[in-house]
């Protein structure tokens, strides 16, 4: 038995060496540095979103919102995070401690991983995988598993119902979402996020996918809101019915992980709306691009333009996606919550047929344009 | 080969993101002092003593949705290669896909008529 294992180990090692999976050490260090930077930036982005949400909600309801922590209360969310880190972490006596602990981790890990394929600029992407968008769809469907585990593991009726609802909701809205992405990749002929953005840059903002896929855009927007469990669709945490859904028993750092996970999910959805439908990092306004070119020609500062371009790319991507965050925050404050049967009806009987029809329509137009 | 090498950053990112919850848990365990009591560790049920067990057999509704989901999701996965190779495959593959989708639509309509998509 041990001989067999040794032999197979040798074979495996040879196999790996031949495939050159183990890249050089310095390369791995660089990747690690990029990854850590990305994680830091994204977490800061979450803090900004939380602050924005509180400020905008306050504006809608004619309040002031956070104002004491830092100028305009801008470090309020950081203070909240530190407070949650220092809070007592309670594991209920009747619960399954293993499921209870591992649930929030399983919710957060896939959400972080999906940032792998987000291009913030021309070359500002961690890995330009050729399966790009599909990677997002595949990885993000692990999240309901974590919700189900934490709902079941809490041994609490509210949590259990909330976990079941969360799983039902996210699997119902995953199919329209996947079908919308399918139409986009059919138009682009690629799943890579970079390619999808590049193809949208032919005729400025007129070639954005919004104009070619208006139905898909709306379906994508609705189902990504539902995937994030934002307010018109926040059935898993409906306060009046379920206290706090699957989060009822959670406190301290585990609750913070759920919180961070949901906001990271919101950020990634709006980033994907930007990439798939709004031309990603391309500013696509002829005036701005001409202006920048003129400056670089007049002053002969091509080098500084090279430095400036990534910054401009990131700025364009983030401003487009924060526009969608703004819309979703306004939606949260203005629309009432739907019922669970209405929610599932909307997913299965309305969005799914429409998304299928949209796919067939796109394919027919594409066939006509090829022939 | 190059196909595998692309995923180096994926593995490193996976390690980093596995490390994040681990780090968070250990920091909070290191900093926080726990004081447990029977009242504190009881399950929350609007402030009264919890009644009955949670882990019981439960409604079939959720199960039906999960079944229909599995079918539709597998269908979507099969459609992805077709969408990528759309321009090469052309009209014939398009007709084939229409037949494929029609079969699944028949299944969906059957489930709909049978009431698998009804909540109550």
Interface residues (C-beta under 8 A of the other chain):
Chain A: X19 X20 X21 X23 X27 X28 X31 X32 X34 X35 X36 X39 X85 X86 X87 X88 X89 X90 X91 X92 X93 X94 X95 X101 X104 X105 X108 X109 X112 X113 X116 X126 X127 X128 X129 X130 X134 X152 X154 X155 X156 X157 X158 X160 X164 X167 X168 X171 X172 X174 X175 X178 X179 X182 X183 X185 X186 X189 X190 X191 X243 X248 X249 X252 X253 X254 X256 X257 X340 X341 X344 X345 X348 X349 X352 X356 X359 X360 X363 X364 X366 X367 X370 X371
Chain B: X1 X4 X5 X6 X7 X8 X9 X10 X12 X13 X14 X16 X17 X18 X20 X21 X22 X24 X25 X27 X28 X29 X31 X32 X33 X34 X35 X36 X38 X40 X41 X42 X43 X44 X45 X46 X50 X54 X55 X58 X62 X65 X66 X68 X69 X72 X73 X76 X79 X80 X83 X84 X86 X87 X90 X91 X94 X97 X98 X101 X105 X108 X112 X117 X118 X119 X120
